[in-house]
Amino acid sequence: MEKTPDFATMTETDVREHIVRPFIERLGYRFGTDANIRTEVPLRYGKAFLGRKNPNKDPDLVGRADYVCDVISYGRWVVEVKSPREPLTQEVVEQAHTYAAHPEIAASHFLVTNGRGFKLYQTSRLESPVLAWSFEDTEDNFLRIRNFLDPDAFQSRAKANLPDPGNPLGKGLSSRLRVISGEISYEDLKGNDPFLRGSPIDGLRLPVLGGSVYRTEDKRILGHIEISKPAPLITIGEHELSDAFDFFSASEFISDDPEHPTIFQNLVSKVQPAGKQINIPGLGRVPTQFGFSYTAFTEAIGYVAGGMFVGMMRLLCDIDYSKMGSQVRQALAPRLGTIPDRSRTTGTGRFRVSLLPDL
């Protein structure tokens, strides 16, 4: 890290952007990669969303984690950032723990920092940090920090602890499962992308056609899902907005407990060059006049009950239009308005998938 900053003049935002983000990136995390950074992730675990037992008494668990660092499908850790003027008390530790232990996050570790000091905890142990250091001592401790938090460390720990591919996938489950039916529903779509504004995705219900669930050679659980292609949507290329999706999880087993669901994740990052064919209903296949890139991240968070995998989805799609020329922007403006250089669309959804042993 650089020389000690003037903490007396720094805000919490300054700590996040000038100390914490460079620290996370130095560990090997970048947005849109398999070692992904998510910022201010909202937690919306509804009382009945994953089947909570006392919806009239149990309050919603809500909040917002400053950073969630994902090693996609292998695990994640959380960072809670405070102002340099706020001490890292036990109350701060417990606040960060609520995010890390939250069913939608399920992080193995969490870090609390005010820029001056850092405390790294294992989520299952709050008695004392596994590592603690000051800003000035970061360099001396960096190898030890990497051994806990860099992407390779997460992958190594997961692979060392997961069952062999032939073992059962969970309680009452075989080592391979067939997906025979189900439904996915999309809801609460929000964002500033003019092409997705008023999208038919919001409220869309799609039938699940089939698929399979099994452990791969690297011991992760793979959920391959085939859904009915949404005909009303604009599609790009031959395989974009595909009707087949691969979700991975490094959980030991698929959960049957709604309070501790299993998290499956899917990440796709692609570049679409200018001239790529898109299919627009009523117009057929036409070439685009601009190139763009996008990153789409999806989580499926659920549990097995009565032969079905049920739960919620979280969607995040970032699209980069920065290479779109001014002439194209002007031509589209009357219909779409201002097109941002970068857009973000988020949404949630629900799913239910019927499973049978694949013997």
N, C-alpha and C positions, 0 to 999 in steps of 0.2 A: 504494500500500500504506500501511498505518498506520505509526505510529511504531515504531522498532526494538524488538522484543520482548526479553525477558530470556533470551537464548540459554543462559545458564549453567544454567537450571532446566528447559529444554525437552527432551523426549524425541523420538525419531524419529516417534512417533505424533502428538505436538504439531505437529511440522513438517508432517506430511502434512495434518492437518485444519485447522490455523490459518494456514498460510502457502501450501502448495502448492495445496490445493483452491480457496481463494478466487482464487488466481492463475489457475488453469485456467478457472474460471467467468468471470472477468473477460475472458478471451480469447474467450468465447462458447460454451463447452462446458457441456452439461447432460445428466444421465442421461435416457435415453428420448427423445432428440431425434436429428436427423440429424447433430448434432455431439455425439457420445455420449461419456460417461466410463465406463470400466470399471475396477474396482479389483481389485488382487491377482489378476490373471488367471493361472490355472495353465497351465503349458506341459507338454503330455503327448504329445510327438512320439515315438511308439513306434518301435522299430527297424524294424519291418516295416509300420507303419501306413500310410506313404505309399510303401512299396516301397524302403526303404533297402537298399543293395547288399550290405552285410556285417553281417547281423543278429547273427552270433556274435561279432563284434569291436567293432562300433560301439556305444558306450554310449547309453542313452536321454538325450535332451536334456530336462532338467526344470528347473523354476524357477518364479518367480512375479513378474511385473512389478507394481510398486506401482500405477501408473496407465497405462492405454492410452487415449489420446484419439483417437477415431475420427471422421473426417469420412466418414460412412457411404458406402462404395463408392468414395470418392476417395483415401483414404490415411489414415495414422495416425502418431502419434508416442508415445513412451514416456517416462515419468518414473521415475527411480530416486531414492528418498529415503533420506538417511542422517541420523544424529543430528548436532546441531551440534558435538559433540565429535569427530566423525570427519572427517578431511580428505578432500578430493576428489582422491584419488590416481589414478594411471593404472590401478591394480587396480580401483578403483570404476568408472572409465570402461569398462574391458573387461568388467566384470560387466554393466553396463547394455547394452553392445553385444551381448552374447549374447542378451538379451531382444529388443532391437530387430531384430536380424538373424534371429531365430528364424523358421522357415518358417511357423508359425502366426500370427505378428505381421507380419513384413515391413514394419517402420516405416521411413520415410524419414529421421527425425530422432529423437534421444533427448536428454533433459535429465537431468543429475545435479545434485543440490542437497543441501546440509545446512542449508538455511535461511539461513545466513550468505552463501553464495556460490552462483552458478548457472553451469553450463557447458552450452551447447547444441552438440551435434555432429550432423553429417551422418553417417548410418549407414555410408556408404561411405568416410568419411575420418576416421581416428582421430588423425592427426598433431597436430591442434590444433582447438579449438572454433571454430565459425563465429561464436559470440557468447559472451562471458563478462562477468558483472557481479556486483556485491554487492547484498545486500538493500537497502541505502540508495540504490543507483543504479538501482533498478528503474524508477522513474518516468521518469528521463531516457532510458532505453533502450526504453521500452515500445512506441514506434512501430516501432522496428527489430524487436522481438520479434514484434509482430503480423504484420509482413510475412513472417515465416517460419512462424508457428504458428497464426494464426487460420483458421477454416474457409474463408473466402473465398480466402485464399492457397493452400490445398490445392486447391480447385476450379480456380483459375486456372492453377496449374502443371500439373494433370492435363489440362485441356482444351487447353493449349498444346502438349503433347507427344504426344497420342494421334493415331493414324492416322485418316484419313477413313473414314466408314462403309462405303465400298465396298471397302476393303482387306481382304486375307485376315485371318482371326481368329487364325491361328497357322501353324506349320510344317505344310505338307500339308493345310491347312484352307481351305475356301472362305470367302467373306465372310458367308454365312448357312448355318446348320446346322439340320437337323431332328433332334429327339430322338425315337427310334423305340421305345425300350424301356429297361428297367433295373430297379434295385431300391434301396430305401432301408431301412436297418435302424437302429433306435433302441436305445441301450444305456446303462447306467450312469446311470440317472435318479436324482437326489438332490435333496432339498429339504425344506422344512417346510410345504408346502401340504397341508392335510388332504384337500382334494378330489382331489389327484393322488397321494396316498399309495397305494401298491399299484396304480398306474395300469397299464392294459394297454398304454400306450405303451412301457414298458420291455420290450425284447425284440421289439417289433413289427417285422414286415417287410412293406413295402408295395411293390407293383409300380409302376413308372413307366409311364404310359400314353402320353405324348407331350410335345411342347413344341417350342421353337425357341430358337436362339441367334443374336444379331446385334448390331451396333453401332447405338445410338440416335443421334438427331440431335446430342446433346451428346457423342458419341463414346465413351460408356461401353459396355461389353459387357453386354447383357441376356440372362440365361438364364431363360426362361419354362418352368417344369416343371409338368406335370400328373400327379398321382399318384392312385391308387385311394383313395377316401375311406375312412378307418378306421371301419367300421360299429360296432365295440364301444364307441367313445368317446362321451362326452357332447359334444354340439355346441350352440353358443350362436348364436341368430339364424339367418339364412339363409346368411351368408357366412363365419361364424367357423370356425376350424379347416378352412379351405378346402382343396379338393383342387388348387388352382392357386397357385403361388408365383412371384414375380419376384425374382431375385437380380441384383445389379449389381456390376460390377468396373470400376475405372479402370486396370487393367493394360493395357499396350501390346498384348500378345498373350496367348492362353491357352497356358500353359506345357506343354511335353512333358518337363519335368525334375522327377522326384519330389523332388529336393533343393531346388528352388525353385518350389513350387506356386503356382497362381493362387488368390487369395482372392476369393470372391463373398460378398456380404452382403445380408441382408434385415432390415428393422426395421419392426415394426407396433406402434403405440400406439393404444389405443381405450378409450372409456368406455362401459360397459354400464349403462343406467339400470335402476332397479327396474321389474319387470313385463315385462322382455324375455323372449321365449319361448326356452326351451331344450328340446332333444330328449333325453330320458332313456330308454334302452332299456327296454322293458316298460311304460313309463308314457305314452309319446307326448310331445307338446309341452305343456309347462306353463310358466306365468310364474314368474320368479324373484321372491323376496320381498325382495331387496336389490340395490342397485347396486354396481358395482365398476369399477375400471379396471385395465388391464394393459398391459405392454410386453413384446413377444417379439422377441428378437434371435437370428438364426441366421446362422452362417457355413458355407460350403461351401468346403473347402480341398482342391484336387486338381490333377490334370494329365491330359493326353491320352496314351493309349497304346493302340495297336491299334484305333483307331476308337472308343474309349470314354473318357469323362471319369470318373476314379475318384479316391476320396480319403475324407476324414473330414469330419464335421460337428461343430459346437459349438453348443449350444442354451442360451439363458438366458431365463427367463420370470419377471417380477416382477408380482405381483398385489396390488392395494391393496383391502383389505376394511374400511378404517377407517370407512366409512359404514354398515356393517352394524349394525343395531340390536341391543340387548341381548336382546330377545325372540327374535329369529331365532337369535342365538348360543346361547341357552339351549335352544331347540328342536333345534338341530343337535348340541349337545354330546354326548348319549348315543351318537351314531353316529360323530362326527368328532373329539370332544375339543375342546380349546381351539383357537379359530381366531385366528391372529395378525392384527394390523392390516395387516401387509405380509408377503407370503410370497415366497420365491425358490426356483425350481426350475432345476437345471442338468442337462445331459446331453450325451452324445456320440453319435456314430453313424457309419455308413459308407454309401457310396453307389457305384453304378456306373451310368453312363448311356451308352447306345449312340447314336452320332451318324452322320448321313449328310449329304452336301452337299445344300443346298436350292437347286437351280438353277432 
